Amino acid sequence: MNKTKTFDCVQFQRSIREKMLKEADYDLDKLIKGIEERLKTNDLYKFLIERQEKQSAIV
């Protein structure tokens, strides 16, 4: 059976990192601030934080 790759996770991650670095003009401080801003509007991140807070409240 001949398997073909349809998705390359490593390449995907590299391209996302490269895009984010370009947007930050290769400045790490700008990159960190950009990531923090994106997290504020990320639904998955909000869900995980809420779940973590609920679990902390139970314990």
C-alpha positions as CSV (number, residue, x, y, z in Angstrom):
1,M,0.0,0.0,0.0
2,N,1.4,3.4,-1.0
3,K,0.6,6.1,1.6
4,T,0.8,9.7,0.6
5,K,1.1,12.7,3.0
6,T,-1.9,15.0,2.9
7,F,-0.9,17.2,5.9
8,D,2.5,18.1,7.2
9,C,2.1,19.3,10.8
10,V,5.8,20.4,11.1
11,Q,5.6,22.5,8.0
12,F,2.3,24.0,9.1
13,Q,3.7,25.0,12.4
14,R,6.8,26.5,10.7
15,S,4.7,28.6,8.4
16,I,2.5,29.9,11.2
17,R,5.6,30.8,13.3
18,E,7.1,32.5,10.2
19,K,4.0,34.5,9.6
20,M,3.7,35.6,13.2
21,L,7.4,36.7,13.2
22,K,7.0,38.7,10.0
23,E,3.9,40.4,11.5
24,A,6.0,41.3,14.5
25,D,8.9,42.6,12.3
26,Y,11.1,39.8,13.9
27,D,10.9,41.6,17.3
28,L,10.3,39.1,20.1
29,D,8.7,41.7,22.4
30,K,6.1,42.5,19.6
31,L,5.7,38.8,19.0
32,I,4.9,38.1,22.7
33,K,2.4,41.1,22.8
34,G,0.8,39.8,19.6
35,I,0.3,36.3,21.0
36,E,-1.1,37.7,24.3
37,E,-3.6,39.8,22.2
38,R,-4.6,36.8,20.1
39,L,-5.2,34.8,23.3
40,K,-7.8,37.3,24.5
41,T,-10.0,36.5,21.5
42,N,-9.3,32.8,21.3
43,D,-12.4,30.7,22.1
44,L,-10.5,27.6,22.9
45,Y,-8.1,29.4,25.3
46,K,-11.1,31.0,27.0
47,F,-12.8,27.6,27.4
48,L,-9.6,26.0,28.9
49,I,-9.1,28.9,31.3
50,E,-12.7,28.7,32.5
51,R,-12.4,24.9,32.9
52,Q,-9.2,25.3,34.9
53,E,-10.8,27.9,37.2
54,K,-13.8,25.7,37.8
55,Q,-11.6,22.7,38.7
56,S,-9.6,24.9,41.0
57,A,-12.8,26.1,42.7
58,I,-13.9,22.5,43.3
59,V,-10.6,21.4,44.9
